[in-house]
Amino acid sequence: MTQDDVPYLPRGVRTQFDAVRNVDVILGPERVLVLDQVGKAVVGRLDGEASLAEISADLAQIYDAPLDAIAPDVTAFVEDLRDRGMVHVRPR
Amino acid sequence: MSVRVDPPMAMLAELTHRCPLACPYCSNPTELLAKESELSTEAWADVFQQAARLGVLQLHLSGGEPASRRDLVGLVIAAREAGLYTNLITSGIGLTERRLRELDDAGLDHVQLSLQGVNASMADRIGGYKGGFDRKMHVAEIIADIGFPLTLNAVMHRDNLDDLPQTIDMALRLGARRIEVACVQFQGWALINRAVLQPSREQVETAKRTVARAIETLKGRLVIDFVPPDYYSDFPKACMNGWGSTGLNVTPDGTVLPCHAAETIPHLRFEKVTDRALSDIWYKSDAFNAYRGTDWMPSICQSCDRRDIDFGGCRCQAMALLGDAAAPDPVCTKSPGRAALDALLVEEVQEVAAPAFVYRR
């Protein structure tokens, strides 16, 4: 995956607030993941428009954190979701 | 009892035991429930609502063949209204294009299509249903056309495990996002056919290498989940991720089980959703509490460093092979039951010619 790639949630993957456990979750085929605050912020930006680089830049600004601290974590998180089949990627 | 009980994440709804196929590895019990005893549409809708309130996130609509229920579309609508992620587990038989489009409109999230073999001669022989393979391939085309996310559930055993590379190719060709390489687990009807279904150790080792390679080369294209034939493992499977910990199963007549084979444990009494609230059955019933946590375990499991990894393995397997549901799963090489399991492997795989399939009819 490159920084110019555009990640998105494919059909069959969606987020939901789990009122019983009081957490945000992402649901896909045979997969449930609990999203923490950062995970929710990343997944909420997988709109099929923004590139990985743009998502990291946006989060760096919002959390007022250095980009080189944020970008590797965001990339690793999105790649992990891709390997689980919960995120698809298209080139820009 | 000191165990903290979490809400369940997943529910398997066995909508019916009826099925057009006759697979020798069927995991359903040897005695099936008749159509007359099946829960109504309204009763299932109520179960789905109760499940969602209890904390279930994922619903698997299964059978038998769920498409044998005429109200399948209505059941999917009810499941989505309850807020459940809804997965249809099907052989494809009974799904027309019109019905699949109705399921799409109803909000079905995901389809899991079973595969008996990679060509008609193998698949139709295993399923005991002539023409089944061609119909399944047609259904797969419609699924792709609609855009349903697809998992191919390839049930593997001695006769088709050598076709694993072609099976993975087929998943790619059908546009599946995920393949479950599910080696037969010996429960229910499958137990009757164990001697003919059990693969050889060489087959299993080759399959493991094929899977490991495919996981690497297909990363990002195809998710591969491998369920190994557990008799060849050194440690037991983490069955149900622990009894009564994560998932539950509702049979066609509304009986609530901790796993689909639990009724093989004769001293447990299982309750029906028509008699008691699902939440009460999950949290309070004797059957769900019987093997929860670690208190029930024999000392060899209590003191084991894998206690919280595999939870003592499968209770139904201990019951089936040792006659004691509270014994350590005999797959475990540390357990006294392992000798009996090894003897079975020698007897059934290496010494005698495989008998013919006993079809489920």
Interface residues (C-beta under 8 A of the other chain):
Chain A: M1 P10 R11 G12 V13 R14 Q16 D18 V20 R21 V25 L27 G28 P29 E30 V32 R82 D83 R84 G85 V89
Chain B: P7 M9 R53 L54 G55 L57 Q58 G83 Y85 N87 D109 H110 Q112 G147 F148 P149 T151 R177 R178 E180 K219 G220 V223 D225
